[in-house]
């Protein structure tokens, strides 16, 4: 039985800002079902209630910078499982609102120290547990330094038989700090160490992991190729090409016990399936009514659930004075429902547009029930991402017969087949360039297809609902990575 420690900043249901949290949880559950000894290590943020956890008697002494930090460890489990989750409890670093910052567009000034503590702490945790993993699986920049520490320090101690895997969930977030913060990872940094830690005159957490991990994965095959290009490599494409033999893209899966129109309690009693889809119209009416839109099943509804940041194409969609959304809603007989939170300018602009346009509704924040209702009741789901490492919402949409409208990038390219009007085939609508006029034109194409080729829409829905992207498939791919020999 292989022993695997997941080192992460997020895990559902304890802390989540994006897909990372779901990946860690779902992958861990699947690996456990395959017989692996899986454990998870993450910070105990302020909002995670200690009362629901068990405090361990031992404390962790973790060397950080020029001194030792002491932290408590709390233990819980993933819901409906016996997978241990160990929480690093350090009030000064993690006893605050927010995971990375108070808002998505501002990080805490001491993030280098906070997540260096996590990376260093994972080794101390294993010593405390008298449990040495075969694989240290580190997720994103917040845990990447653990790969570096394993290679530079810990492999000469108890961890000589431990290998590291780094999963890059989003290359756009690298953990870049002042070079002086390297002291938290390597107290006595020499020239060789700095060549691994430094990038463009700054400390780069993600680079340290890419340089030293035994294996590197990303969350879709197409994204693994994209990040080796200057356009999508965010400056690290040369290094990723250097490590190309150890780099593999593994598509995320989704949980079909949660995202399933036949089982979804949110839309009950109007559940539907690929073989009996008529209740989707009833869910659509409920969605229109709850959102205050005209209740009319003949009007196509486009849903969008997203973090409202530049990566997601929100500038091209709703940028003040140049975004396509106003013209789309004004020119086409279509309804838009947007659920999300993010950069203030975007929320302000969407609030303004929704007050002016009767066919646009914006809900600021996140609401799980509403997310399910949007996925089930919409006719189309828009994901105009500039880049999208994997994406989950397009998979949810396919499961509900809600046809995705996506840019050809990352996991969107791996999961959505473009509509072919001649063959009446495909599972969604795919576009390539990223300009406001392109978004306008693709919505024109979508609405025209809805109005004039409805049998094609119905055929595509059935094809979409037959698609399956399971965590069982993904977990087996990770098992192969864990089993591969490293140079």
ZIGILIN-V744722 format. One record per residue. N is the residue number from 1. RES is the residue in three letters. PHI is phi in radians with two decimals (none if undefined). PSI is psi in whole degrees, 0 to 359 (* if undefined). NEAR is the number of other C-alpha atoms within 8 Angstrom. Layout:
n/res/phi/psi/near
N/RES/PHI/PSI/NEAR
N/RES/PHI/PSI/NEAR
//
This chain:
n/res/phi/psi/near
1/UNK/none/123/5
2/UNK/-1.36/142/8
3/UNK/-1.82/128/11
4/UNK/-2.27/129/13
5/UNK/-1.88/120/12
6/UNK/-1.51/122/13
7/UNK/-1.92/119/15
8/UNK/-2.65/157/14
9/UNK/-1.62/348/11
10/UNK/-2.49/144/12
11/UNK/-2.69/130/14
12/UNK/-1.27/135/10
13/UNK/-1.76/15/7
14/UNK/-1.44/322/7
15/UNK/-2.73/132/12
16/UNK/-2.65/131/12
17/UNK/-2.12/342/7
18/UNK/-2.85/202/6
19/UNK/-1.17/336/9
20/UNK/-0.87/313/12
21/UNK/-1.07/319/14
22/UNK/-1.22/322/11
23/UNK/-1.07/312/9
24/UNK/-1.03/315/13
25/UNK/-1.16/308/11
26/UNK/-1.17/320/11
27/UNK/-1.13/318/11
28/UNK/-1.08/316/11
29/UNK/-1.09/319/10
30/UNK/-1.22/320/11
31/UNK/-1.13/323/11
32/UNK/-1.06/319/11
33/UNK/-1.16/339/7
34/UNK/-1.56/2/6
35/UNK/1.73/9/7
36/UNK/-1.47/149/11
37/UNK/-1.56/100/9
38/UNK/-1.87/134/13
39/UNK/-2.40/154/12
40/UNK/-2.17/139/12
41/UNK/-2.21/126/13
42/UNK/-2.67/167/14
43/UNK/-1.26/153/10
44/UNK/-1.68/100/12
45/UNK/-1.30/165/13
46/UNK/-0.96/323/9
47/UNK/-1.39/351/5
48/UNK/-1.49/115/8
49/UNK/-1.25/121/7
50/UNK/-1.08/329/7
51/UNK/-1.08/335/5
52/UNK/-1.55/1/6
53/UNK/-2.10/167/9
54/UNK/-1.91/126/9
55/UNK/-1.44/131/8
56/UNK/-1.39/151/9
57/UNK/-1.18/324/4
58/UNK/-1.39/150/7
59/UNK/-1.90/156/9
60/UNK/-1.74/127/12
61/UNK/-1.70/116/9
62/UNK/-2.13/120/12
63/UNK/-1.26/126/9
64/UNK/-2.48/116/15
65/UNK/1.24/245/10
66/UNK/-1.92/10/7
67/UNK/-2.69/178/6
68/UNK/-1.80/133/9
69/UNK/-1.81/142/8
70/UNK/-1.93/135/9
71/UNK/-2.40/148/11
72/UNK/-1.55/164/12
73/UNK/-2.21/127/13
74/UNK/-1.92/151/14
75/UNK/-2.21/135/12
76/UNK/-2.45/195/11
77/UNK/-2.42/156/9
78/UNK/-1.10/140/11
79/UNK/-0.94/141/5
80/UNK/1.01/33/4
81/UNK/-2.68/173/7
82/UNK/-1.96/25/7
83/UNK/-1.35/118/12
84/UNK/-1.21/139/11
85/UNK/-2.10/119/12
86/UNK/-1.78/128/12
87/UNK/-1.89/124/12
88/UNK/-1.42/115/14
89/UNK/-1.85/108/12
90/UNK/-2.45/104/11
91/UNK/-1.02/318/7
92/UNK/-1.15/324/6
93/UNK/-1.57/325/8
94/UNK/-2.08/354/13
95/UNK/-1.48/63/10
96/UNK/-2.65/162/9
97/UNK/-1.23/140/9
98/UNK/1.68/152/8
99/UNK/-1.68/308/9
100/UNK/-1.91/336/9
101/UNK/-3.02/175/11
102/UNK/-1.24/334/10
103/UNK/-2.37/161/9
104/UNK/-1.04/334/9
105/UNK/-1.75/14/7
106/UNK/-2.52/125/8
107/UNK/-1.68/155/10
108/UNK/-1.15/143/8
109/UNK/-1.17/338/5
110/UNK/-1.83/26/7
111/UNK/-1.08/330/9
112/UNK/-1.08/314/11
113/UNK/-1.20/320/10
114/UNK/-1.03/311/10
115/UNK/-1.58/344/10
116/UNK/-1.15/323/14
117/UNK/-1.07/319/11
118/UNK/-1.08/314/14
119/UNK/-1.15/318/15
120/UNK/-1.26/324/14
121/UNK/-1.16/334/11
122/UNK/-1.11/327/11
123/UNK/-1.25/320/9
124/UNK/-1.16/324/11
125/UNK/-1.05/313/9
126/UNK/-1.07/321/11
127/UNK/-1.13/318/9
128/UNK/-1.08/322/9
129/UNK/-1.43/349/6
130/UNK/0.96/45/6
131/UNK/-2.44/109/7
132/UNK/-1.85/119/10
133/UNK/-1.29/152/12
134/UNK/-1.34/327/10
135/UNK/-2.30/129/13
136/UNK/-1.77/107/14
137/UNK/-1.75/108/12
138/UNK/-1.81/136/15
139/UNK/-1.99/117/16
140/UNK/1.10/186/14
141/UNK/-1.12/332/13
142/UNK/-1.16/338/15
143/UNK/-2.03/355/16
144/UNK/-0.98/323/18
145/UNK/-1.04/339/15
146/UNK/-1.10/326/12
147/UNK/-1.11/317/17
148/UNK/-1.09/314/13
149/UNK/-1.14/324/12
150/UNK/-1.08/314/11
151/UNK/-1.25/322/10
152/UNK/-1.56/332/7
153/UNK/-2.20/304/8
154/UNK/-1.35/339/12
155/UNK/-1.19/346/12
156/UNK/-1.60/4/7
157/UNK/-2.10/223/7
158/UNK/-1.12/341/8
159/UNK/-1.70/27/11
160/UNK/-1.09/333/8
161/UNK/-1.72/7/7
162/UNK/-1.60/134/11
163/UNK/-1.89/156/9
164/UNK/-2.05/143/13
165/UNK/-2.18/129/15
166/UNK/-1.91/123/17
167/UNK/-1.80/123/12
168/UNK/-1.63/107/12
169/UNK/-1.48/332/11
170/UNK/-2.80/107/8
171/UNK/-1.15/341/9
172/UNK/-1.19/343/5
173/UNK/-1.97/111/6
174/UNK/-2.04/349/11
175/UNK/1.24/67/11
176/UNK/-1.79/127/8
177/UNK/-2.44/174/9
178/UNK/-1.04/142/8
179/UNK/-1.06/333/9
180/UNK/-1.11/339/6
181/UNK/-1.28/354/11
182/UNK/-1.06/341/12
183/UNK/-1.04/333/12
184/UNK/-1.26/336/12
185/UNK/-1.71/315/12
186/UNK/-2.32/93/9
187/UNK/-0.93/323/10
188/UNK/-2.03/79/5
189/UNK/-1.31/127/10
190/UNK/-1.85/183/6
191/UNK/-1.08/320/6
192/UNK/-1.14/317/7
193/UNK/-1.09/316/9
194/UNK/-1.12/330/9
195/UNK/-1.14/336/8
196/UNK/-1.53/327/9
197/UNK/-1.61/334/12
198/UNK/-1.63/144/12
199/UNK/-2.60/121/9
200/UNK/0.93/42/4
201/UNK/1.37/10/6
202/UNK/-2.29/164/10
203/UNK/-1.38/131/15
204/UNK/-2.22/106/13
205/UNK/-1.05/314/14
206/UNK/-1.14/321/13
207/UNK/-1.04/320/14
208/UNK/-1.03/323/14
209/UNK/-1.30/318/15
210/UNK/-1.07/322/13
211/UNK/-1.21/331/10
212/UNK/-2.09/345/9
213/UNK/-1.11/145/14
214/UNK/-1.21/321/11
215/UNK/-2.39/150/11
216/UNK/-2.19/133/13
217/UNK/-2.18/155/13
218/UNK/-2.15/176/16
219/UNK/-1.72/16/16
220/UNK/-2.92/150/15
221/UNK/-1.09/318/14
222/UNK/-1.15/322/12
223/UNK/-1.15/325/16
224/UNK/-1.07/328/15
225/UNK/-1.37/317/8
226/UNK/-1.03/319/11
227/UNK/-1.28/354/15
228/UNK/-1.57/4/13
229/UNK/-1.84/152/9
230/UNK/-1.03/329/9
231/UNK/-1.19/326/7
232/UNK/-2.07/2/10
233/UNK/-1.50/352/12
234/UNK/0.84/40/10
235/UNK/1.51/347/6
236/UNK/-1.82/11/10
237/UNK/-1.11/323/13
238/UNK/-1.09/316/8
239/UNK/-1.16/321/9
240/UNK/-1.19/326/12
241/UNK/-1.16/323/8
242/UNK/-1.09/325/7
243/UNK/-1.69/17/10
244/UNK/-1.01/328/8
245/UNK/-1.19/337/5
246/UNK/-1.83/10/8
247/UNK/-1.89/129/12
248/UNK/-2.44/138/10
249/UNK/-1.67/125/12
250/UNK/-2.17/119/12
251/UNK/-1.18/133/11
252/UNK/-1.12/158/13
253/UNK/-1.93/183/11
254/UNK/-2.32/162/12
255/UNK/-1.61/106/9
256/UNK/-1.36/356/7
257/UNK/-1.41/342/6
258/UNK/-1.78/315/7
259/UNK/-1.80/80/12
260/UNK/-2.63/116/10
261/UNK/-1.14/341/12
262/UNK/-1.37/333/7
263/UNK/-1.94/348/9
264/UNK/-1.10/114/11
265/UNK/-1.25/338/6
266/UNK/-1.12/323/7
267/UNK/-1.69/358/12
268/UNK/-1.06/143/7
269/UNK/-1.60/16/5
270/UNK/-1.66/39/9
271/UNK/-1.18/155/12
272/UNK/-2.58/173/11
273/UNK/-2.57/175/10
274/UNK/-1.10/327/10
275/UNK/-1.52/347/5
276/UNK/-2.55/83/7
277/UNK/-1.70/1/8
278/UNK/-1.07/332/7
279/UNK/-1.24/349/10
280/UNK/-1.06/326/12
281/UNK/-1.13/323/9
282/UNK/-1.17/321/10
283/UNK/-1.15/321/13
284/UNK/-1.04/316/12
285/UNK/-1.07/318/12
286/UNK/-1.07/317/9
287/UNK/-1.10/312/12
288/UNK/-1.04/317/12
289/UNK/-1.14/313/10
290/UNK/-1.12/329/7
291/UNK/-1.55/359/8
292/UNK/1.31/24/6
293/UNK/-1.66/162/11
294/UNK/-1.03/126/7
295/UNK/-1.47/104/7
296/UNK/-2.76/110/7
297/UNK/-1.22/347/8
298/UNK/-1.39/345/4
299/UNK/-1.56/124/8
300/UNK/-1.21/138/13
301/UNK/-1.88/128/12
302/UNK/-1.94/122/13
303/UNK/-1.74/155/14
304/UNK/-2.62/123/11
305/UNK/-2.20/119/9
306/UNK/-2.86/156/9
307/UNK/-1.23/133/8
308/UNK/-1.62/78/12
309/UNK/-2.30/165/10
310/UNK/-1.00/324/8
311/UNK/-0.93/326/9
312/UNK/-1.47/6/14
313/UNK/1.38/20/12
314/UNK/-1.24/334/13
315/UNK/-1.12/310/9
316/UNK/-1.15/330/13
317/UNK/-1.39/314/12
318/UNK/-2.45/23/14
319/UNK/-1.02/136/12
320/UNK/-0.99/121/6
321/UNK/1.50/349/4
322/UNK/-2.45/346/8
323/UNK/-1.15/155/12
324/UNK/-1.46/346/14
325/UNK/-1.11/317/9
326/UNK/-1.04/313/10
327/UNK/-1.14/322/8
328/UNK/-1.09/311/10
329/UNK/-1.20/330/14
330/UNK/-1.37/321/7
331/UNK/-1.55/332/6
332/UNK/-1.95/149/8
333/UNK/-1.43/82/8
334/UNK/-2.57/155/11
335/UNK/-2.10/139/12
336/UNK/-2.04/135/12
337/UNK/-2.23/120/14
338/UNK/-2.10/128/12
339/UNK/-2.15/124/13
340/UNK/2.97/174/12
341/UNK/-2.55/158/11
342/UNK/2.95/227/12
343/UNK/-1.15/139/11
344/UNK/-1.04/319/6
345/UNK/-1.06/324/6
346/UNK/-1.25/316/14
347/UNK/-1.07/318/12
348/UNK/-1.07/317/8
349/UNK/-1.18/320/11
350/UNK/-1.20/323/10
351/UNK/-1.08/319/9
352/UNK/-1.13/312/8
353/UNK/-1.12/320/10
354/UNK/-1.21/335/12
355/UNK/-1.35/339/7
356/UNK/-1.70/333/6
357/UNK/-1.96/119/10
358/UNK/-1.22/345/8
359/UNK/-1.83/18/11
360/UNK/-2.24/128/12
361/UNK/-2.17/131/11
362/UNK/-2.09/128/10
363/UNK/-2.01/111/9
364/UNK/-1.40/129/8
365/UNK/2.01/201/7
366/UNK/-2.40/137/9
367/UNK/-2.44/116/6
368/UNK/-1.07/315/6
369/UNK/-1.10/318/7
370/UNK/-1.15/323/7
371/UNK/-1.05/317/11
372/UNK/-1.14/319/11
373/UNK/-1.15/321/12
374/UNK/-1.13/314/11
375/UNK/-1.07/320/13
376/UNK/-1.39/323/15
377/UNK/-1.61/342/16
378/UNK/-1.31/156/14
379/UNK/-1.55/327/11
380/UNK/-2.40/158/13
381/UNK/-2.33/121/15
382/UNK/-1.65/130/10
383/UNK/-2.38/85/11
384/UNK/-1.56/47/13
385/UNK/-1.19/138/11
386/UNK/-1.17/320/11
387/UNK/-2.60/150/9
388/UNK/-2.56/98/14
389/UNK/-0.85/314/13
390/UNK/-2.39/297/13
391/UNK/1.47/139/10
392/UNK/-2.04/327/10
393/UNK/-1.10/329/7
394/UNK/-1.18/329/13
395/UNK/-1.26/319/11
396/UNK/-1.00/315/11
397/UNK/-1.07/314/15
398/UNK/-1.00/319/15
399/UNK/-1.09/330/15
400/UNK/-1.72/9/12
401/UNK/1.18/24/14
402/UNK/-1.76/109/16
403/UNK/-1.28/124/15
404/UNK/-1.28/144/15
405/UNK/-2.02/108/13
406/UNK/-2.36/154/14
407/UNK/-1.44/146/15
408/UNK/-1.34/87/9
409/UNK/-2.72/149/13
410/UNK/0.84/222/16
411/UNK/-1.16/340/16
412/UNK/-1.13/321/14
413/UNK/-1.19/329/11
414/UNK/-1.35/340/9
415/UNK/-2.06/342/8
416/UNK/-2.01/123/14
417/UNK/-1.63/129/10
418/UNK/-1.18/143/10
419/UNK/-1.11/130/11
420/UNK/-2.00/109/8
421/UNK/-1.13/326/7
422/UNK/-1.21/321/5
423/UNK/-1.67/353/5
424/UNK/0.95/39/10
425/UNK/-2.00/176/12
426/UNK/1.92/170/13
427/UNK/-2.22/5/15
428/UNK/-3.13/190/14
429/UNK/-2.08/123/15
430/UNK/-2.04/134/12
431/UNK/-2.22/165/10
432/UNK/-2.03/311/6
433/UNK/-1.41/165/6
434/UNK/-2.25/83/11
435/UNK/-2.40/157/7
436/UNK/-0.96/320/11
437/UNK/-1.18/332/7
438/UNK/-1.19/317/10
439/UNK/-1.08/318/13
440/UNK/-1.06/314/12
441/UNK/-1.19/322/8
442/UNK/-1.22/326/10
443/UNK/-1.21/327/9
444/UNK/-1.06/317/9
445/UNK/-1.10/316/8
446/UNK/-1.11/311/9
447/UNK/-1.14/321/12
448/UNK/-1.09/319/9
449/UNK/-1.13/319/11
450/UNK/-1.06/317/10
451/UNK/-1.40/330/7
452/UNK/-2.03/347/6
453/UNK/-2.40/53/9
454/UNK/-1.03/323/9
455/UNK/-1.01/328/6
456/UNK/-1.17/320/11
457/UNK/-1.05/314/10
458/UNK/-1.12/321/8
459/UNK/-1.17/319/10
460/UNK/-1.13/322/15
461/UNK/-1.03/315/14
462/UNK/-1.14/321/11
463/UNK/-1.14/319/10
464/UNK/-1.07/317/15
465/UNK/-1.27/346/12
466/UNK/-1.50/346/8
467/UNK/-1.17/146/8
468/UNK/-2.41/125/5
469/UNK/-2.20/91/9
470/UNK/-1.74/154/11
471/UNK/-1.23/336/13
472/UNK/-1.04/316/8
473/UNK/-1.11/315/9
474/UNK/-1.11/316/13
475/UNK/-1.06/321/11
476/UNK/-1.12/327/8
477/UNK/-1.20/321/9
478/UNK/-1.15/323/9
479/UNK/-1.04/320/8
480/UNK/-1.07/318/8
481/UNK/-1.11/315/8
482/UNK/-1.03/329/8
483/UNK/-1.58/350/6
484/UNK/-1.28/143/6
485/UNK/-1.34/148/4
486/UNK/-1.95/154/5
487/UNK/-1.16/*/3
//
